[in-house]
Amino acid sequence: MKSLYFLLFFIFFHQNIQAQTQNICFADVKYYSVDLIDGPAGTSGSTYAWSVLQPSFAGTIVGKVTPTVTNANAITINWGATVAGTYTLRVIETNNGCSASPIDLTVIINPLPATPIVTAFSTPICAGTDAKFTITGIAGLQVSYAINSGPTQTTTLDATGNKTITITAATASQTLVISQVSNAICTLTAITGLSANVIVNPLPVTSSINFN
């Protein structure tokens, strides 16, 4: 009976080692390692062959400690221009001329969120009128923005993929600039040129009525 328990434990443990999944984003740079329990350099006398099985892999694999040493137990992968999709990272350890069974990691590359569109609801407007902006994109997208170079604010697009930003009773022109967008997994930063303006014209000032 003990042998059966051990066998079941081994199968469960082995399957859990094999069935690993990592979610990353397009162009991410990630660190991978094995056998750290045996020391920072892995198992003494072992070499490690790393590869991404899919031919569409368009990144680079370098050694973590020494970039040119790619058969160490620790590597860095720049996934670079590898298109979104599912990939298999494999490592095979060799020691004393004998190779271990491959260890695989499923890597899912998620696309970066698409940039939304921001438009002025109406421009120009008169001072004292509400200035409004509409942000349109994918439902649930988190959008970070600033008004007139003020503090960064964050909003979430509704189920229709829209959000209206209102500046109540504006007395000066308003500029909304989007700096970052995020979905459930990935974030797109350093966005440039994504802005809209509402021109606010001052009200005329009329003198009192002269009479004689």
MDTraj code that builds the backbone (N, CA, C; nanometers):
import mdtraj as md
import numpy as np

residues = "MET LYS SER LEU TYR PHE LEU LEU PHE PHE ILE PHE PHE HIS GLN ASN ILE GLN ALA GLN THR GLN ASN ILE CYS PHE ALA ASP VAL LYS TYR TYR SER VAL ASP LEU ILE ASP GLY PRO ALA GLY THR SER GLY SER THR TYR ALA TRP SER VAL LEU GLN PRO SER PHE ALA GLY THR ILE VAL GLY LYS VAL THR PRO THR VAL THR ASN ALA ASN ALA ILE THR ILE ASN TRP GLY ALA THR VAL ALA GLY THR TYR THR LEU ARG VAL ILE GLU THR ASN ASN GLY CYS SER ALA SER PRO ILE ASP LEU THR VAL ILE ILE ASN PRO LEU PRO ALA THR PRO ILE VAL THR ALA PHE SER THR PRO ILE CYS ALA GLY THR ASP ALA LYS PHE THR ILE THR GLY ILE ALA GLY LEU GLN VAL SER TYR ALA ILE ASN SER GLY PRO THR GLN THR THR THR LEU ASP ALA THR GLY ASN LYS THR ILE THR ILE THR ALA ALA THR ALA SER GLN THR LEU VAL ILE SER GLN VAL SER ASN ALA ILE CYS THR LEU THR ALA ILE THR GLY LEU SER ALA ASN VAL ILE VAL ASN PRO LEU PRO VAL THR SER SER ILE ASN PHE ASN".split()
xyz = np.array([
    [0.0827, -0.1205, 0.0000],
    [0.0000, 0.0000, 0.0000],
    [0.0861, 0.1254, 0.0000],
    [0.1957, 0.1225, 0.0777],
    [0.2846, 0.2386, 0.0799],
    [0.3429, 0.2652, -0.0580],
    [0.3730, 0.1559, -0.1292],
    [0.4268, 0.1715, -0.2643],
    [0.3261, 0.2392, -0.3548],
    [0.1978, 0.2048, -0.3391],
    [0.0936, 0.2672, -0.4195],
    [0.0825, 0.4148, -0.3884],
    [0.0842, 0.4509, -0.2599],
    [0.0788, 0.5916, -0.2218],
    [0.1967, 0.6685, -0.2814],
    [0.3155, 0.6078, -0.2740],
    [0.4340, 0.6738, -0.3281],
    [0.4211, 0.6935, -0.4783],
    [0.3682, 0.5915, -0.5477],
    [0.3516, 0.6014, -0.6921],
    [0.2543, 0.7123, -0.7288],
    [0.1413, 0.7180, -0.6569],
    [0.0431, 0.8227, -0.6847],
    [0.1002, 0.9603, -0.6570],
    [0.1759, 0.9723, -0.5468],
    [0.2383, 1.1012, -0.5150],
    [0.3369, 1.1414, -0.6228],
    [0.4160, 1.0426, -0.6713],
    [0.5154, 1.0722, -0.7742],
    [0.4478, 1.1187, -0.9019],
    [0.3396, 1.0494, -0.9411],
    [0.2684, 1.0885, -1.0637],
    [0.2108, 1.2280, -1.0486],
    [0.1465, 1.2558, -0.9333],
    [0.0878, 1.3887, -0.9106],
    [0.1945, 1.4958, -0.9120],
    [0.3072, 1.4702, -0.8424],
    [0.4155, 1.5682, -0.8350],
    [0.4761, 1.5907, -0.9725],
    [0.4973, 1.4811, -1.0474],
    [0.5579, 1.4912, -1.1794],
    [0.4692, 1.5691, -1.2752],
    [0.3377, 1.5427, -1.2712],
    [0.2455, 1.6127, -1.3590],
    [0.2405, 1.7605, -1.3270],
    [0.2483, 1.7955, -1.1987],
    [0.2441, 1.9360, -1.1610],
    [0.3707, 2.0092, -1.2028],
    [0.4859, 1.9384, -1.2011],
    [0.6082, 2.0007, -1.2508],
    [0.5957, 2.0291, -1.3996],
    [0.5388, 1.9314, -1.4728],
    [0.5315, 1.9422, -1.6177],
    [0.4286, 2.0461, -1.6621],
    [0.3153, 2.0534, -1.5913],
    [0.2031, 2.1355, -1.6371],
    [0.2091, 2.2745, -1.5762],
    [0.3084, 2.3491, -1.6123],
    [0.3219, 2.4861, -1.5636],
    [0.2855, 2.5840, -1.6753],
    [0.2252, 2.6948, -1.6362],
    [0.1851, 2.7962, -1.7338],
    [0.2211, 2.9341, -1.6822],
    [0.2731, 3.0177, -1.7712],
    [0.3078, 3.1554, -1.7380],
    [0.2393, 3.2484, -1.8365],
    [0.1744, 3.3520, -1.7853],
    [0.1162, 3.4572, -1.8696],
    [0.2082, 3.5778, -1.8705],
    [0.2476, 3.6227, -1.9890],
    [0.3318, 3.7410, -2.0017],
    [0.2729, 3.8329, -2.1077],
    [0.3381, 3.9449, -2.1294],
    [0.2920, 4.0416, -2.2279],
    [0.3911, 4.0533, -2.3436],
    [0.3409, 4.1011, -2.4540],
    [0.4240, 4.1200, -2.5729],
    [0.5491, 4.2008, -2.5385],
    [0.6655, 4.1511, -2.5866],
    [0.7957, 4.2180, -2.5706],
    [0.8497, 4.2123, -2.4284],
    [0.7931, 4.1297, -2.3421],
    [0.8447, 4.1169, -2.2055],
    [0.9850, 4.0547, -2.2043],
    [1.0589, 4.0862, -2.0989],
    [1.1874, 4.0222, -2.0713],
    [1.1710, 3.9471, -1.9397],
    [1.1968, 3.8149, -1.9408],
    [1.1703, 3.7318, -1.8241],
    [1.2911, 3.6450, -1.7898],
    [1.3014, 3.6090, -1.6616],
    [1.4112, 3.5267, -1.6087],
    [1.3584, 3.3877, -1.5763],
    [1.4355, 3.2853, -1.6124],
    [1.3955, 3.1466, -1.5881],
    [1.5128, 3.0694, -1.5282],
    [1.4823, 2.9742, -1.4409],
    [1.5893, 2.8950, -1.3792],
    [1.5354, 2.7604, -1.3344],
    [1.6276, 2.6664, -1.3142],
    [1.5942, 2.5353, -1.2583],
    [1.7041, 2.4948, -1.1601],
    [1.6733, 2.3986, -1.0786],
    [1.7706, 2.3358, -0.9873],
    [1.8379, 2.4340, -0.8912],
    [1.7704, 2.5416, -0.8551],
    [1.8296, 2.6352, -0.7581],
    [1.8448, 2.5709, -0.6210],
    [1.7691, 2.4645, -0.5960],
    [1.7819, 2.3952, -0.4684],
    [1.9209, 2.3337, -0.4531],
    [1.9876, 2.3092, -0.5679],
    [2.1232, 2.2530, -0.5649],
    [2.2315, 2.3608, -0.5605],
    [2.1905, 2.4866, -0.5618],
    [2.2852, 2.5978, -0.5588],
    [2.2561, 2.6961, -0.6703],
    [2.3137, 2.8150, -0.6624],
    [2.2879, 2.9172, -0.7645],
    [2.3198, 2.8726, -0.9061],
    [2.4170, 2.7831, -0.9229],
    [2.4571, 2.7354, -1.0548],
    [2.3924, 2.6028, -1.0910],
    [2.2946, 2.5584, -1.0128],
    [2.2276, 2.4332, -1.0415],
    [2.3047, 2.3123, -0.9928],
    [2.2781, 2.1989, -1.0544],
    [2.3432, 2.0741, -1.0146],
    [2.4875, 2.0710, -1.0627],
    [2.5787, 2.0334, -0.9744],
    [2.7205, 2.0285, -1.0098],
    [2.7429, 1.9344, -1.1279],
    [2.8149, 1.9834, -1.2289],
    [2.8481, 1.9021, -1.3456],
    [2.7426, 1.8986, -1.4525],
    [2.6274, 1.9628, -1.4303],
    [2.5188, 1.9592, -1.5283],
    [2.5275, 2.0754, -1.6263],
    [2.4826, 2.0501, -1.7465],
    [2.4574, 2.1556, -1.8442],
    [2.3094, 2.1519, -1.8784],
    [2.2583, 2.2630, -1.9271],
    [2.1154, 2.2767, -1.9493],
    [2.0911, 2.3330, -2.0889],
    [2.0145, 2.2602, -2.1679],
    [1.9818, 2.3056, -2.3036],
    [1.8422, 2.3669, -2.3026],
    [1.8369, 2.4976, -2.3294],
    [1.7106, 2.5716, -2.3293],
    [1.6665, 2.5970, -2.4734],
    [1.5362, 2.5905, -2.4961],
    [1.4844, 2.6211, -2.6294],
    [1.3369, 2.6568, -2.6205],
    [1.2919, 2.7335, -2.7189],
    [1.1492, 2.7575, -2.7384],
    [1.1106, 2.6773, -2.8620],
    [1.0140, 2.5885, -2.8485],
    [0.9881, 2.4898, -2.9518],
    [0.9257, 2.5470, -3.0789],
    [0.8482, 2.6526, -3.0661],
    [0.7764, 2.7039, -3.1822],
    [0.8705, 2.7846, -3.2733],
    [0.8667, 2.7619, -3.4044],
    [0.9534, 2.8357, -3.4970],
    [0.9210, 2.9848, -3.5070],
    [0.8034, 3.0245, -3.4607],
    [0.7668, 3.1670, -3.4665],
    [0.8289, 3.2479, -3.3529],
    [0.9018, 3.1809, -3.2630],
    [0.9737, 3.2531, -3.1570],
    [1.0718, 3.3515, -3.2199],
    [1.0617, 3.4782, -3.1818],
    [1.1451, 3.5828, -3.2433],
    [1.2246, 3.6599, -3.1388],
    [1.2473, 3.5967, -3.0244],
    [1.3220, 3.6622, -2.9176],
    [1.4644, 3.6110, -2.9096],
    [1.5270, 3.6386, -2.7962],
    [1.6650, 3.5949, -2.7739],
    [1.6769, 3.5302, -2.6364],
    [1.7620, 3.4271, -2.6270],
    [1.7906, 3.3582, -2.5016],
    [1.9358, 3.3843, -2.4661],
    [1.9593, 3.4409, -2.3470],
    [2.0960, 3.4679, -2.3017],
    [2.1124, 3.4152, -2.1602],
    [2.2371, 3.3887, -2.1222],
    [2.2643, 3.3474, -1.9862],
    [2.2373, 3.4608, -1.8891],
    [2.1828, 3.4288, -1.7716],
    [2.1509, 3.5344, -1.6749],
    [2.2773, 3.5937, -1.6130],
    [2.3736, 3.5075, -1.5780],
    [2.4970, 3.5551, -1.5159],
    [2.5950, 3.6035, -1.6221],
    [2.6214, 3.5195, -1.7200],
    [2.7076, 3.5550, -1.8339],
    [2.6247, 3.5403, -1.9604],
    [2.5915, 3.6499, -2.0285],
    [2.4995, 3.6442, -2.1427],
    [2.5365, 3.5410, -2.2484],
    [2.6649, 3.5181, -2.2711],
    [2.7046, 3.4254, -2.3767],
    [2.6938, 3.2793, -2.3352],
    [2.6756, 3.2544, -2.2068],
    [2.6639, 3.1166, -2.1571],
    [2.5157, 3.0812, -2.1486],
    [2.4676, 3.0119, -2.2526],
    [2.3250, 2.9811, -2.2595],
    [2.2920, 2.8393, -2.2149],
    [2.3931, 2.7641, -2.1694],
    [2.3656, 2.6276, -2.1218],
    [2.3728, 2.6170, -1.9698],
    [2.3537, 2.7302, -1.9021],
    [2.3524, 2.7318, -1.7564],
    [2.2111, 2.7026, -1.7066],
    [2.1966, 2.6943, -1.5752],
    [2.0656, 2.6629, -1.5190],
    [1.9745, 2.7853, -1.5106],
    [2.0287, 2.9050, -1.5393],
    [1.9501, 3.0276, -1.5324],
    [1.9697, 3.1080, -1.6596],
    [1.8597, 3.1518, -1.7186],
    [1.8648, 3.2283, -1.8431],
    [1.7701, 3.3471, -1.8362],
    [1.7889, 3.4378, -1.9282],
    [1.6961, 3.5486, -1.9481],
    [1.6461, 3.5416, -2.0916],
    [1.5162, 3.5536, -2.1089],
    [1.4581, 3.5557, -2.2435],
    [1.3970, 3.6925, -2.2690],
    [1.4442, 3.7554, -2.3748],
    [1.3775, 3.8743, -2.4275],
    [1.2839, 3.8250, -2.5365],
    [1.1545, 3.8243, -2.5064],
    [1.0581, 3.7692, -2.6010],
    [1.0425, 3.8571, -2.7238],
    [1.0882, 3.9827, -2.7139],
    [1.1010, 4.0703, -2.8289],
    [0.9773, 4.0790, -2.9160],
    [0.9964, 4.0530, -3.0448],
    [0.8889, 4.0686, -3.1430],
    [0.8058, 3.9420, -3.1592],
    [0.8218, 3.8449, -3.0701],
    [0.7430, 3.7221, -3.0789],
    [0.5943, 3.7559, -3.0692],
    [0.5185, 3.7112, -3.1668],
    [0.3772, 3.7482, -3.1724],
    [0.3001, 3.6810, -3.0594],
    [0.1862, 3.7399, -3.0256],
    [0.1022, 3.6847, -2.9196],
    [0.0598, 3.5426, -2.9554],
    [0.0565, 3.4572, -2.8544],
    [0.0194, 3.3182, -2.8759],
    [0.0731, 3.2311, -2.7640],
    [0.0688, 3.1008, -2.7841],
    [0.1128, 3.0050, -2.6836],
    [0.2420, 2.9379, -2.7287],
    [0.3399, 2.9352, -2.6379],
    [0.4725, 2.8826, -2.6694],
    [0.5156, 2.7843, -2.5616],
    [0.6115, 2.6989, -2.5966],
    [0.6656, 2.6017, -2.5023],
    [0.8136, 2.6284, -2.4820],
    [0.8494, 2.6614, -2.3579],
    [0.9897, 2.6750, -2.3199],
    [1.0346, 2.5415, -2.2626],
    [1.1428, 2.4870, -2.3167],
    [1.1898, 2.3546, -2.2746],
    [1.3335, 2.3610, -2.2263],
    [1.3614, 2.2871, -2.1209],
    [1.4988, 2.2733, -2.0730],
    [1.5281, 2.1248, -2.0539],
    [1.6461, 2.0811, -2.1001],
    [1.6913, 1.9435, -2.0837],
    [1.8270, 1.9460, -2.0136],
    [1.8336, 1.8804, -1.9004],
    [1.9575, 1.8751, -1.8218],
    [2.0388, 1.7519, -1.8611],
    [2.1702, 1.7702, -1.8756],
    [2.2612, 1.6597, -1.9060],
    [2.3721, 1.6563, -1.8015],
    [2.3992, 1.5361, -1.7509],
    [2.5036, 1.5186, -1.6506],
    [2.5688, 1.3818, -1.6714],
    [2.7019, 1.3820, -1.6811],
    [2.7767, 1.2574, -1.7020],
    [2.7306, 1.1824, -1.8271],
    [2.6964, 1.2583, -1.9299],
    [2.6558, 1.1976, -2.0557],
    [2.5131, 1.1488, -2.0606],
    [2.4380, 1.1703, -1.9535],
    [2.2993, 1.1236, -1.9485],
    [2.2054, 1.2445, -1.9449],
    [2.0951, 1.2350, -2.0208],
    [1.9994, 1.3453, -2.0285],
    [1.8726, 1.3124, -1.9515],
    [1.8255, 1.4106, -1.8777],
    [1.7007, 1.3953, -1.8037],
    [1.5819, 1.4163, -1.8978],
    [1.4638, 1.3827, -1.8490],
    [1.3426, 1.4099, -1.9267],
    [1.3249, 1.5610, -1.9412],
    [1.2722, 1.6051, -2.0556],
    [1.2511, 1.7491, -2.0741],
    [1.1537, 1.8059, -1.9707],
    [1.1802, 1.9277, -1.9290],
    [1.0880, 2.0030, -1.8445],
    [1.0341, 2.1184, -1.9289],
    [0.9021, 2.1267, -1.9382],
    [0.8385, 2.2267, -2.0237],
    [0.7626, 2.3298, -1.9416],
    [0.7601, 2.4491, -1.9937],
    [0.6792, 2.5574, -1.9378],
    [0.5982, 2.6171, -2.0518],
    [0.4666, 2.6199, -2.0358],
    [0.3802, 2.6852, -2.1350],
    [0.3792, 2.8348, -2.1087],
    [0.4185, 2.9107, -2.2086],
    [0.4239, 3.0569, -2.1972],
    [0.3194, 3.1162, -2.2913],
    [0.2260, 3.1884, -2.2333],
    [0.1217, 3.2545, -2.3126],
    [0.1561, 3.4020, -2.3239],
    [0.1831, 3.4466, -2.4460],
    [0.2127, 3.5879, -2.4702],
    [0.0822, 3.6582, -2.5037],
    [0.0481, 3.7563, -2.4219],
    [-0.0744, 3.8331, -2.4421],
    [-0.0435, 3.9638, -2.5141],
    [-0.1296, 4.0054, -2.6058],
    [-0.1056, 4.1325, -2.6756],
    [-0.1217, 4.2508, -2.5816],
    [-0.0504, 4.3575, -2.6104],
    [-0.0691, 4.4803, -2.5333],
    [-0.2067, 4.5383, -2.5647],
    [-0.2669, 4.6068, -2.4691],
    [-0.4002, 4.6628, -2.4947],
    [-0.3958, 4.7671, -2.6056],
    [-0.5013, 4.7679, -2.6862],
    [-0.5113, 4.8679, -2.7934],
    [-0.5370, 5.0057, -2.7331],
    [-0.4766, 5.1066, -2.7918],
    [-0.4967, 5.2430, -2.7408],
    [-0.6385, 5.2896, -2.7721],
    [-0.7018, 5.3584, -2.6780],
    [-0.8366, 5.4100, -2.7022],
    [-0.8311, 5.5381, -2.7848],
    [-0.9471, 5.5929, -2.8102],
    [-0.9611, 5.7213, -2.8797],
    [-1.0209, 5.8209, -2.7816],
    [-0.9653, 5.9402, -2.7763],
    [-1.0216, 6.0454, -2.6910],
    [-1.0616, 6.1636, -2.7788],
    [-1.1819, 6.2114, -2.7576],
    [-1.2338, 6.3237, -2.8370],
    [-1.3011, 6.4252, -2.7445],
    [-1.3017, 6.5490, -2.7887],
    [-1.3743, 6.6543, -2.7174],
    [-1.5212, 6.6453, -2.7558],
    [-1.6089, 6.6481, -2.6550],
    [-1.7521, 6.6375, -2.6815],
    [-1.8011, 6.7575, -2.7618],
    [-1.7525, 6.8741, -2.7270],
    [-1.7887, 6.9966, -2.7992],
    [-1.6814, 7.1020, -2.7750],
    [-1.6381, 7.1670, -2.8801],
    [-1.5385, 7.2740, -2.8682],
    [-1.5520, 7.3671, -2.9880],
    [-1.5434, 7.4997, -2.9696],
    [-1.5226, 7.5662, -2.8404],
    [-1.6520, 7.5757, -2.7616],
    [-1.6372, 7.6085, -2.6323],
    [-1.7520, 7.6329, -2.5463],
    [-1.7306, 7.7657, -2.4757],
    [-1.8329, 7.8103, -2.4079],
    [-1.8229, 7.9360, -2.3342],
    [-1.7881, 7.9104, -2.1882],
    [-1.7181, 8.0040, -2.1279],
    [-1.6801, 7.9921, -1.9875],
    [-1.8036, 7.9682, -1.9012],
    [-1.7890, 7.8781, -1.8048],
    [-1.9005, 7.8428, -1.7185],
    [-1.9763, 7.7207, -1.7666],
    [-1.9450, 7.6750, -1.8879],
    [-2.0073, 7.5541, -1.9432],
    [-1.9214, 7.4322, -1.9073],
    [-1.9829, 7.3154, -1.8943],
    [-1.9080, 7.1932, -1.8663],
    [-1.8242, 7.1531, -1.9877],
    [-1.6973, 7.1248, -1.9644],
    [-1.6100, 7.0704, -2.0686],
    [-1.6148, 6.9179, -2.0588],
    [-1.6405, 6.8522, -2.1715],
    [-1.6567, 6.7072, -2.1695],
    [-1.5660, 6.6394, -2.2722],
    [-1.5104, 6.5254, -2.2299],
    [-1.4297, 6.4411, -2.3190],
    [-1.4906, 6.3013, -2.3210],
    [-1.4809, 6.2358, -2.4346],
    [-1.5260, 6.0984, -2.4467],
    [-1.4062, 6.0096, -2.4796],
    [-1.3868, 5.9041, -2.3994],
    [-1.2821, 5.8049, -2.4246],
    [-1.3506, 5.6780, -2.4729],
    [-1.3060, 5.6270, -2.5888],
    [-1.3674, 5.5098, -2.6495],
    [-1.2620, 5.4033, -2.6745],
    [-1.2910, 5.2800, -2.6321],
    [-1.1966, 5.1690, -2.6509],
    [-1.2620, 5.0372, -2.6172],
    [-1.1831, 4.9457, -2.5619],
    [-1.2319, 4.8133, -2.5252],
    [-1.2967, 4.8176, -2.3868],
    [-1.4114, 4.7531, -2.3734],
    [-1.4802, 4.7486, -2.2443],
    [-1.3877, 4.6955, -2.1355],
    [-1.3907, 4.7619, -2.0194],
    [-1.3091, 4.7206, -1.9056],
    [-1.1678, 4.7748, -1.9063],
    [-1.1290, 4.8460, -2.0118],
    [-0.9937, 4.9012, -2.0192],
    [-0.9747, 5.0078, -1.9121],
    [-0.8630, 5.0004, -1.8397],
    [-0.8288, 5.1034, -1.7419],
    [-0.7423, 5.2093, -1.8095],
    [-0.7827, 5.3332, -1.7946],
    [-0.7166, 5.4437, -1.8630],
    [-0.6653, 5.5440, -1.7600],
    [-0.5364, 5.5757, -1.7689],
    [-0.4773, 5.6788, -1.6825],
    [-0.4602, 5.8059, -1.7633],
    [-0.5014, 5.9178, -1.7061],
    [-0.4995, 6.0435, -1.7804],
    [-0.4765, 6.1605, -1.6849],
    [-0.4493, 6.2750, -1.7427],
    [-0.4344, 6.3982, -1.6634],
    [-0.5044, 6.5120, -1.7367],
    [-0.5550, 6.6060, -1.6578],
    [-0.6188, 6.7251, -1.7127],
    [-0.5275, 6.8442, -1.6879],
    [-0.4903, 6.9133, -1.7960],
    [-0.4055, 7.0328, -1.7844],
    [-0.2809, 7.0070, -1.7000],
    [-0.2139, 6.8947, -1.7267],
    [-0.0888, 6.8572, -1.6573],
    [-0.1064, 6.8398, -1.5072],
    [-0.2280, 6.8131, -1.4644],
    [-0.2547, 6.7911, -1.3227],
    [-0.2219, 6.6487, -1.2818],
    [-0.2664, 6.6081, -1.1638],
    [-0.2362, 6.4720, -1.1147],
    [-0.2996, 6.3655, -1.2031],
    [-0.2356, 6.2493, -1.2072],
    [-0.2862, 6.1382, -1.2878],
    [-0.4110, 6.0790, -1.2230],
    [-0.5122, 6.0573, -1.3039],
    [-0.6358, 5.9942, -1.2600],
    [-0.6575, 5.8679, -1.3423],
    [-0.7344, 5.7759, -1.2875],
    [-0.7609, 5.6497, -1.3564],
    [-0.9104, 5.6247, -1.3629],
    [-0.9553, 5.5805, -1.4788],
    [-1.0958, 5.5469, -1.4974],
    [-1.1050, 5.4164, -1.5745],
    [-1.2213, 5.3530, -1.5707],
    [-1.2438, 5.2263, -1.6402],
    [-1.3565, 5.2429, -1.7414],
    [-1.3316, 5.2003, -1.8654],
    [-1.4344, 5.2097, -1.9680],
    [-1.5490, 5.1146, -1.9352],
    [-1.6715, 5.1586, -1.9616],
    [-1.7894, 5.0797, -1.9263],
    [-1.8104, 4.9634, -2.0240],
    [-1.9222, 4.8936, -2.0085],
    [-1.9493, 4.7737, -2.0885],
    [-1.9602, 4.8040, -2.2374],
    [-1.9866, 4.9288, -2.2719],
    [-1.9935, 4.9674, -2.4131],
    [-1.8593, 5.0189, -2.4647],
    [-1.7589, 5.0231, -2.3757],
    [-1.6271, 5.0714, -2.4160],
    [-1.6155, 5.2217, -2.4189],
    [-1.6964, 5.2893, -2.3376],
    [-1.6963, 5.4358, -2.3368],
    [-1.6855, 5.4915, -2.1956],
    [-1.6356, 5.6135, -2.1873],
    [-1.6317, 5.6871, -2.0606],
    [-1.6314, 5.8356, -2.0910],
    [-1.7161, 5.9082, -2.0204],
    [-1.7215, 6.0534, -2.0366],
    [-1.6546, 6.1195, -1.9168],
    [-1.5616, 6.2070, -1.9453],
    [-1.4917, 6.2836, -1.8418],
    [-1.5454, 6.4265, -1.8471],
    [-1.5922, 6.4768, -1.7324],
    [-1.6549, 6.6089, -1.7280],
    [-1.5801, 6.7010, -1.6338],
    [-1.5488, 6.8200, -1.6821],
    [-1.4942, 6.9271, -1.5978],
    [-1.6058, 7.0301, -1.5828],
    [-1.6584, 7.0386, -1.4625],
    [-1.7770, 7.1211, -1.4384],
    [-1.7423, 7.2702, -1.4428],
    [-1.8275, 7.3452, -1.5140],
    [-1.8172, 7.4919, -1.5193],
    [-1.6748, 7.5386, -1.5478],
    [-1.6212, 7.4937, -1.6575],
    [-1.4835, 7.5280, -1.6933],
    [-1.4691, 7.6771, -1.7197],
    [-1.3610, 7.7350, -1.6688],
    [-1.3355, 7.8778, -1.6894],
    [-1.2135, 7.9014, -1.7783],
    [-1.1423, 7.7939, -1.8120],
    [-1.0254, 7.8037, -1.8995],
    [-1.0221, 7.6804, -1.9889],
    [-0.9472, 7.6862, -2.0958],
    [-0.9368, 7.5735, -2.1884],
    [-0.8826, 7.4499, -2.1166],
    [-0.9287, 7.3332, -2.1601],
    [-0.8955, 7.2070, -2.0943],
    [-0.8288, 7.1118, -2.1946],
    [-0.7216, 7.0438, -2.1483],
    [-0.6528, 6.9434, -2.2295],
    [-0.6453, 6.8131, -2.1513],
    [-0.6941, 6.7058, -2.2128],
    [-0.6877, 6.5733, -2.1508],
    [-0.5813, 6.4925, -2.2246],
    [-0.4855, 6.4389, -2.1482],
    [-0.3764, 6.3593, -2.2051],
    [-0.3779, 6.2206, -2.1420],
    [-0.3849, 6.1174, -2.2257],
    [-0.3804, 5.9790, -2.1781],
    [-0.2351, 5.9330, -2.1739],
    [-0.1929, 5.8764, -2.0599],
    [-0.0531, 5.8359, -2.0419],
    [-0.0337, 5.6844, -2.0346],
    [-0.1395, 5.6096, -2.0021],
    [-0.1239, 5.4657, -1.9816],
    [-0.2587, 5.3968, -1.9929],
    [-0.2587, 5.2754, -2.0491],
    [-0.3803, 5.1946, -2.0527],
    [-0.3457, 5.0527, -2.0088],
    [-0.4404, 4.9876, -1.9408],
    [-0.4168, 4.8534, -1.8883],
    [-0.5412, 4.7676, -1.9059],
    [-0.5176, 4.6392, -1.9363],
    [-0.6265, 4.5429, -1.9303],
    [-0.6001, 4.4498, -1.8120],
    [-0.6609, 4.3343, -1.8096],
    [-0.6472, 4.2470, -1.6931],
    [-0.5063, 4.1928, -1.6764],
    [-0.4252, 4.1937, -1.7832],
    [-0.2931, 4.1319, -1.7771],
    [-0.1810, 4.2294, -1.8113],
    [-0.1994, 4.3076, -1.9157],
    [-0.0888, 4.3874, -1.9709],
    [-0.1147, 4.5377, -1.9600],
    [-0.0046, 4.6120, -1.9565],
    [-0.0101, 4.7575, -1.9475],
    [0.0721, 4.8186, -2.0604],
    [0.0143, 4.9181, -2.1244],
    [0.0839, 4.9929, -2.2292],
    [0.1169, 5.1305, -2.1731],
    [0.2480, 5.1598, -2.1632],
    [0.2927, 5.2860, -2.1047],
    [0.3590, 5.3722, -2.2116],
    [0.4042, 5.4876, -2.1692],
    [0.4764, 5.5804, -2.2570],
    [0.3966, 5.6110, -2.3830],
    [0.2676, 5.6352, -2.3657],
    [0.1828, 5.6724, -2.4792],
    [0.2050, 5.8199, -2.5105],
    [0.2225, 5.8517, -2.6367],
    [0.2414, 5.9908, -2.6774],
    [0.1365, 6.0292, -2.7808],
    [0.0982, 6.1558, -2.7770],
    [0.0084, 6.2092, -2.8786],
    [-0.1369, 6.1721, -2.8632],
    [-0.1748, 6.1133, -2.7509],
    [-0.3135, 6.0735, -2.7307],
    [-0.3804, 6.1759, -2.6392],
    [-0.4378, 6.2775, -2.7001],
    [-0.4937, 6.3883, -2.6225],
    [-0.6069, 6.4553, -2.6993],
    [-0.6803, 6.5387, -2.6292],
    [-0.7881, 6.6173, -2.6896],
    [-0.7983, 6.7492, -2.6146],
    [-0.8498, 6.8502, -2.6824],
    [-0.8597, 6.9846, -2.6236],
    [-1.0028, 7.0366, -2.6323],
    [-1.0436, 7.1071, -2.5289],
    [-1.1680, 7.1837, -2.5299],
    [-1.1310, 7.3300, -2.5093],
    [-1.1575, 7.4093, -2.6096],
    [-1.1283, 7.5528, -2.6000],
    [-1.2434, 7.6213, -2.5276],
    [-1.2100, 7.6989, -2.4256],
    [-1.3103, 7.7709, -2.3476],
    [-1.2930, 7.9197, -2.3745],
    [-1.3942, 7.9789, -2.4354],
    [-1.3895, 8.1219, -2.4653],
    [-1.4487, 8.2018, -2.3490],
    [-1.3825, 8.3134, -2.3140],
    [-1.4349, 8.3938, -2.2029],
    [-1.5666, 8.4610, -2.2406],
    [-1.6483, 8.4853, -2.1411],
    [-1.7717, 8.5585, -2.1644],
    [-1.7395, 8.7059, -2.1847],
    [-1.8099, 8.7709, -2.2731],
    [-1.7852, 8.9153, -2.2893],
    [-1.8257, 8.9907, -2.1631],
    [-1.7547, 9.0967, -2.1358],
    [-1.7854, 9.1806, -2.0192],
    [-1.8445, 9.3113, -2.0708],
    [-1.9708, 9.3344, -2.0405],
    [-2.0416, 9.4525, -2.0895],
    [-2.0474, 9.5577, -1.9791],
    [-2.0227, 9.6793, -2.0180],
    [-2.0297, 9.7879, -1.9180],
    [-2.1741, 9.8147, -1.8794],
    [-2.1899, 9.8911, -1.7744],
    [-2.3248, 9.9309, -1.7343],
    [-2.3849, 10.0250, -1.8395],
    [-2.5146, 10.0367, -1.8383],
    [-2.5832, 10.1215, -1.9377],
    [-2.5653, 10.2695, -1.8992],
    [-2.5190, 10.3447, -1.9955],
    [-2.5111, 10.4896, -1.9743],
    [-2.6452, 10.5534, -2.0056],
    [-2.6787, 10.6515, -1.9330],
    [-2.8061, 10.7230, -1.9621],
    [-2.7919, 10.8699, -1.9247],
    [-2.8821, 10.9511, -1.9805],
    [-2.8843, 11.0946, -1.9474],
    [-3.0300, 11.1448, -1.9421],
])
top = md.Topology()
chain = top.add_chain()
for i, resn in enumerate(residues, 1):
    res = top.add_residue(resn, chain, resSeq=i)
    for name in ("N", "CA", "C"):
        top.add_atom(name, md.element.get_by_symbol(name[0]), res)
traj = md.Trajectory(xyz[None], top)
